[in-house]
Structure formats: structure tokens, C-alpha cells
Amino acid sequence: MIRGHVVELNPNNKQATYFAKACGVARLAYNWALAQWQRQYAQDKAYRDACRIIGIDVDDSKLLKPSQGKLRKQLNAIKRDKYPFMLEVTKCAPQLAIMQLGDAYKRFFKGEARYPQYRKKGVNDRFSLTNDQFSVKDKYIRIPNLGWVRMREALRFDGKILSAKVFSKGSRWFVSIAVEIAKITTATKKTGKQTGIDLGITNLISLSDGITVKAPKPLKTKIKKLKRLSRQLSRKQKGSNNRAKAKAKLSRLHLQISNIRKDALHKLTTGLVREYDVIAIENLNTKGMMQNRKLSRAIGDLGFYEFKRQLIYKANERGKTIKELDRWYPSSKTCSNCGHLLDKAELPLSVRQWQCPSCQQAHDRDINASINILHHADKVLTHH
């Protein structure tokens, strides 16, 4: 099992400058390799088309066939003359960036992701390290050409260290260290309880036993400040120190919003997995829901995907079970008492309480849905 531990770094000015330079080198290598890949691919296509028109066989030896391995060798051959500043940072920064481009192309050809895009300065700045290029000791990490950098806390996991990624967020520096550890199974006492969960906007979750948890909505509470800081940034002159300060302030607020959301979700999912042995959830079409202009911001503020991800991995660690209900099952419109199904027109989204016309049972829309989710979820997402 591979676990990642994100630790904030406490670099001095020299170290922070090195990080920024390494991120720039990684970005340059990635963008250079993407441009070369596109150029070489277009050249191969033009040659194939020409062979087809003339009516001759394609000579494979004349094809460039771009790959991350070939592009890494090509960059190594020219970087000493064309990009000498690359030698000032770890060799992993450009090399792993090109390998990541290769992975991006693989995902694209499998249909798992969109076509690779050029990286932009100041957007997800990062560079990666292989396990032979860094070491961790107590609250320090040693980075090539730089030395020991202080971490805010010691590495939490024991196991084989695989890789590290240094990145910037909210004008602060972090390192994400991937560690291969033995399968974690935390001995959690079985409670014999099970519950169904209906995700919503006003209440983040409604449980089949009647418990509801309000959504934290950190973006909604900070939206006025976010708009004000965005306006201030747009008024600053590009390239000025004041613009850099305004950008850092806005970035810190985005990080604060993200941290509030993650903290709330971690506390909620940990509590659910401790309390219940079996948890049933609904397979939501989040991507489709995000296309609703009136609801997209609210849905994005809740973190449905992250909630599901955390619930599954924590349940696996504690030997609990997560089940999933098919997204097409009408959980809200079906009476959990007698099974009567309402028409769509009978139960618009604005109606939160309704009475079954067949058995006269009064229902809370979300609680009723969560009971149906518990009773009809059949796909098991966990593995023990």
C-alpha cells in the first residue's frame, strides 16, 4: 500500500529561491518536451501521408516515434549548451517532468484524461524527486545541490520511501512524500451498525437513522473576501511587486478555503467509519451536476468526490464495508415504507417533505432517500 504524507517546509530565502528555480526548470522541460512531441508526431504523420500518396511503403527507420525516453535523451544532449541553468538544480526536475508528460499521454490514449496542456508559471508549481535523490531524517529533508531543509513535522509513516514532490501553495512550500507500507488494518471495534448516506447541499449528509450534518461551505463564507482580493489583484500592474503581494494574499485565501473543507471532511469520514460497519452511498453524477449553473458553485464547495475517496480508503484500513447504489435508482421518489414510486412532476427539487399517496407515510426527502440507499445498494467498493 502506498501512502502520501504532505508536510509543510520551512525553507530560508536561499532554499525558497532554489525551489522556485527547480519548478521553473521542471515546467520548461515539460513544455519543451510537449512541443517536441507535437512537432515530431506531425512530422511522422506528414511522412506517412506522403508515402500513401506516392504509393510506397513507410520506412520505419525514418519515423521519429516520440516517447518520453527519447525526449529525455534529446534534452540531455542539448541542455548543457542551450539550458545551462538546468545544471544548477537536481537532475530529477527536468527528467521526471518529461516522464510525467509520458504518463499524461498514456492516460490520454487510454481515454482517461484530456490531451496534455502546457504548464503555466504560478499554476501548480512543482518538481519531483526519485528516492535515491533525497533523504529524510527527523524533521529534515536533504535535497540535491541544496542540503538539509527543515520540515514542520517528522514523516508519519514507516516504510520504503518511493518518491517526493515539492510544490507551492498559498505562497508556502510543501513536500509530498510517497511511502510504501505494509497493509494498514487498524483494529476498530465492530459496532454492528449500518447506515445509508444521502449527499445534499444544505445538509452535506443525511443518514438513514435520521442524523443530518450541515455542510461547512467554506467558499460561501469566504466568497466576499475572495471577490475583493480578486478585484485588488486585477487592478495591480503586471510585473509589479504589489501585484505579487496581492497574488500571494489571494493564493493564501484559496489554501485556507481548501484546508477548511479537507479538515471537515476528514473529521466527518473518520467518525462515520468508526461508528458504522456498513455504509451505503449513492453513485452521483457529479460532473453532470456541475453543469447546472445555479448549483455548480455550491456542489463544488462540498467536495463530494473527496468525501467518497476518504470514506473508501478509511473503511479499507478499518475493515469496514462501503456499498454503492446505482445512480439511476430513484431513491428520492420511492417510498421507503411501501415502495410506491412518484412521478418527477410530483416531487420537484423544491419539495423537501412529502406524504406517500399509497401508504400515507410522511417522509423527509433526504432521510427517505438515505433509507432506500441503505436497502438497495449492492455494489461493494471496499476490499479486505
Secondary structure, 3 states (H helix, E strand, C coil): CEEEEEEEECCCHHHHHHHHHHHHHHHHHHHHHHHHHHHHHHHHHHHHHHHHHHCCCCCHHHCCCCCHHHHHHHHHHHHHHHCHHHHHCCCHHHHHHHHHHHHHHHHHHCCCCCCCCCCCCCCCCEEEEEHHHCEEECCEEEECCCEEEEECCCCCCCCEEEEEEEEEECCEEEEEEEEECCCCCCCCCCCCCEEEEEECCCEEEEECCCCEEECCCHHHHHHHHHHHHHHHHHHCCCCCHHHHHHHHHHHHHHHHHHHHHHHHHHHHHHHHHHHCCEEEEECCCHHHHCCCCCCHHHHHHHCHHHHHHHHHHHHHHHCCEEEEECCCCCCCCECCCCCCECCHHHCCCCCCEEECCCCCCEEEHHHHHHHHHHHHCCEECCCC
